[in-house]
Amino acid sequence: MQVSVVMSVFNAKRYLNEAVDSILEQTFKEFEFIIIDDGSTDGSVQILEDYALIDKRIILIKNERNLGLPTSLNKGILLAKGKYIARQDADDVSGICRLKKQLHYAQLNPDIDIIGSDCYIIDLNSELVCKTTHHSQITDFKSTLLNRQAIFPHGSALIKRDKIIAAGLYDPRFYYSQDGELWLRMISKGSKIKVLQEPLYYFRMLPVVNNKKNEGQAAYNKVKQLIYLHKADNETIDQETIRIKNKLAGYNNINSLPNYMAVYWKGLANTAYFNQNNSIGIPYKYLYKAFREKNNIKDYLSYLKLVLLYIFPAKPIRYLLSKR
């Protein structure tokens, strides 16, 4: 078998059908689809059980309790029979030709161990925001990863199974940024990466409800720097990841950020503007959505500034901002 698709699911009911259908409807058909339910409580299990009954390519694993993304993915990878592991996230969508095109490239380029792709950005309603092209333009993967930037969407990856096992699988200490840490470890062991210029994946941007994710990603990025820049010992890394885990656990009872939906829509407006490859009206559409949320006077003034900014071409504005 050439391909094993591995997806971990935790309370992803809202988008689960889209994610699963996007794999089952691939033009490349000869794969196994290993899905690990990581202790969901929202009805995701029932959806997955129904799929498993009608498509024998699905292998459903159920964790009795939530073990986290790295541990769940490792279970799927060790069970997989494919030469390549294709990742899929439970709230994203794969383009219909994704597996065919990635596998074709892998077979033509056997020296490449990890293949990602550019992507489309979609919103929480599955509407297209824009196409991104910057991932395939990255020339220094290590520096990009150490600067807290993704080199491609995690769910778009096609990876040689033997290489990921030889590298030691995902590090279960990483609650966030586990993909970036794995890519850095594989790079350090000589693995080669290619990001395909064609967008083969639909990455869903979702609202940031509280600061847990942002602070978690920043904290784990510092751990990556400790490992790959400062060569810290394993005991130091253990202590730091335990400290971060305990701190993040305290976010469970913290209230949502104020007006987070307005921030979300405004962020999508800027994302669409700086990736101007769709209708020029899309940034204004999302800015209008932000405007309709509850805002203060300062927010409304910032929206007015953006309306004026969006009149100008994005490329020179991006250049000017980079020089600040």
N, C-alpha and C positions, 0 to 999 in steps of 0.2 A: 504493500500500500504506500502511495506517495504522500498523502496529506491527512493529517488529523487536525480538525478544528477544535480548539479548546476554549471554552467560555465559562466563567464563573458568574453566578447569579446571586445577588442578595437584595431582596425586596425591590425588584425591577419590573413589577407587574405592568406598569403603564406603557413601557416601551418594549416589552419582551417579545410580543408577536412580531413586531417589525424586525427586531434583531434576528430571531430564529428564522423567519421567512426569507430574509436576505441571504442566509447561508443555504437553506434547503433549495432555493430557486437558482443557485449558481449554474452557469453554463457548464462548468466542470462538475461532474456528478460523482466521481469515484473517490469519496472521502468518508471518514467516520467523524461524527460530531459528538465530542465528549463535553457534556454539560454538567457542571458541579453546582448544585444548589447549596449555598453556604448558610443554611439555617434561616431561610426566608420565612416571614410570618404574614405576608401580604397576599397570599394566593398564588405566588409565582410557581410553587411546586405543582399545583393542580394543572396549570397551563402546560408545564413541561411534561407532566405525565401524559396528558392528552397527545402532545406531539410525539412522544416516544412510542405510543401505541400505533400511530399511523405511518411512521417513518423509521425503518429498522436501522438506518445509519446513526440514529441517536443512541448514545450510551449515557444514561442518567445516573449520576452519583448524588447521594443526599448526605450532607454533613448533619449530624445530630445537633450541632451548635455552630455558631458562627466562628470560623477559624481564621478568617481574613483572606484577602485576595492572593498573596504569595503562596500560602500553604495550599489553598484550593487549586491554584494553577499547577503547582508541583504534583499534586495527586493526579491531575489529568495528564500531565506530560509523561509521568512514569507509567501510566496505563496505556498510553497511545502506542499504536502500531505503525504510524506513518513515518516516513523519512523526514518529513517536514511538519513542524507545528505551525498552524495558522491561528493566530489569536483573533478573538472577536469579543467586544465588550457588549454587555447586555442592554445598554441604552443607545448603542450606535447601529449603523447600517452599513453593510458591505455592498459595493456596486456589483451588479450581476455578473460581470466578467472578471472580478477581482482574482479569484483563485486560479483561473485559467491563465491570466496574464502574468501573475507572479510566479506560478510554477514554470511557465514557458521561459521566463527570464532566468530562473534558477537552473533549469536544465541546460541553457545555453552558456551559463556562467557558473560552473561548478566551484570556482574559487570564492564565491560570495556566500557568506554564512547567514546574514540577516538582511531581509528585504522589506522595506517599508514603502510608503507612497505618499504623495501629496494627497490632499483631501478636499472635500466640500465641508463647509460649516452649516449645520442646521440648528434651528432653535428648538425650544421645548414643545412647539406645536408641529415639528417636523417640516417646517418651511425652510427653503433654501436661503441662506444669508449671503454666502459668497463662496468662491473657490480660492484655495490657498495654493501658492506656488513656491513659498520660501523654503520649505523643508528640503526639496530637491536641489536647492542652491547652496546648501551648507557644505563647506569644504573641510572644516575641522570639527569632527563629531565630538571629540573628547572635551575641547574647550566649551563647546555649546552646552553639553550635558552638565559640566561643572558650573556653568553660569545660570543654572536653573531654567534651561530652555529644553523643550522636547525636540528631538531630531525627526520625529514623525509620530502620528498617533499610535499609542500602544496597541490598540486593537487592529491596526493595519499590518502588523508584523507577520512575516513568514520566516521561520527560523529552522535551521538544521537541528533535528532532535538530538543527534549525538553531540553536537557542539554545546548545546544548552545544558545537557547532562554533564558533560566533561567540565563545564565551568562551575557546576555546583548548584544549578537551578536558581530560582528566585530566593532572595534572602528574606526569610520570614520576619526579620526584625524591622523591615521597612514597611510601615503602614501606608505611607505615600512614597512616590518616586521609585517604586520597586523596579519598574522597567528601566529607568535611567541608570540605576545602580547595576543592573544586570548587563546592560549594553557596555558600560564602562569596564566591568569585569571581563566580559568577552573580548573587548578591544585589547585589554591588557594581556590577554592570552593569544592574541594574534588573529582574532576573527575580523572579517571584512564586512562592511556594510554598504548597501546600495539603497538609495531612496528613489523610486521611480517617479518621473516627472508627471505622469498621468495620474489624476486623482481617482483612486479606486475605492475610496472609503468616505463615509459620511459621518463626521465627528459632531456629536451633539453638545453644544454649549448649554449648560444649565445654570440657574441662578446660584450665587453663593449666599447661603442663608445666614451663616455666621463665619467667624474668622478661623474656624478649625482647619479647613483645608488649606487656606493661604499660609497660615502660620506653620502647619504641619509640613507642607512642601518646602518652605524656607528652612525649617529645622533639619529635615532629612537631607536637604541639599548640602548643608554644612557638614553633615556626617559623611556624605560622598567626598567632600573636600578633605576631610580628615583622613579618609582611606586612601584616596588616589592622588592627593597633593602632598599631604603631610606624613603619610605612611604610619598612621597611628596603630598601636597594637590592638589586638582583638578585645582585650579587657576594657580598654578605653572606649571602644566602639559599643560594647555591650552596655556599659554604664550610661553612655550618652543616649542610646536608643531606649533604654528603660526609662530614663528621665523624661524623654519626649513622650513616650507612650503614656506615662502617668499624667503628664500635663494635658495631653489631648483628651484623656478620659474625663477631665473636668468640664469639657465643653458640652457634655450630654444634656446638662440642665441649664445651659446659657440661652437667653432669649435671642431671637433672630436679630440680625442687623437692621437698623431703622431704614425703611424705604428701600429694601434690597431689590425689589422688582424694578423700580425706576433705575437703579444702578445697573441692573442686568440689561434692560432695554437700551440704555445709553451705551453700554459696552458693546452691544451688538451693532449699534449704529456706527460706532467708530471702527469696529472690525470690518463692516461692509465698506466703509469709506476707504480705508487703507488697503483694501483688496478689491479695488474697483475693476471688476470683470463681469459684473451683472448690470442690471438696470440701475441707472443713476438715482432712481427714486427710492431704492432700498434703505440707504442710510436715513432718509427723512421719515420713512415708514416706522422705523424703530425709534427714532427720536420722538415721533408723535406718540408712540406707545408710552415712552418715558414721561412725556409731558402730561399724559392723562392720569398718571399715578399721583398720589398725594406728595406735593413738593413744597419746599419753602422758596422764598423770593430769590435767594442765591442760586438755587437750582434752575429756576426759570431763566435767569440771566445767562447761566452757562449753556442752556439749550439754544438761546438766541445767538451766542457766539459760535456754536457749532453749525447752526443754519448758515451763517455767513461763511464759515470755514469750508463747508462742503461745496460751496460754489467753485472753489479752486481745485485744480488737479491735485491728486493725492501725492504723487511722487515728489514734487518740490517741497511740499509741506513736511513729508516724512524726512527729507534730507535736512531741512531747517531744524526740526525737532531733534534730530540725531546730533546736531552741533551744539545744543544747549548745554 
